[in-house]
Every structure is written in C-alpha cells, then in structure tokens.
Amino acid sequence: MPNLPLTTEQAAELLGLKRTTLEAWRCRGGGPQFIKLGRAVRYRQADLEEWIESRTRTSTSSEAA
C-alpha cells in the first residue's frame, strides 16, 4: 500500500511537536504544507521531511541553508 497522508496527531508525533502547534501554524502560516480533504487535514511525509530540511542551520544566528 502506498504511503498514506498522516493525520495531524501522527504528523505532530513524527515531528516531536504538540498537535496544537501544527494547528496554530496552519492558521498563522510557517508550518509544513498540508492537504485539506473536506474537513480533514492530512500531511504527506515527503512534505514533512522537506520542511524539516528547510530548517537546517549551522548556528542560531544563521539563515536557512
């Protein structure tokens, strides 16, 4: 079976974050891309991995690589 999109709870667990953090980022922006399927919100693992990579830094004062 192909990789199915993750729920908010599953994505939060994978990222080591709280579900409410992802919910807040969806409203404000700045979090990983997500999919809306009717009222359901889902996250593709590839999008989560890409988002993680985009946060790589070499120091606390550096911009994204």
Secondary structure, DSSP 8 states (H G I E B T S, - for coil): -----B-HHHHHHHHT--HHHHHHHHHHS-S---EEETTEEEB-HHHHHHHHHTT--SSTT----
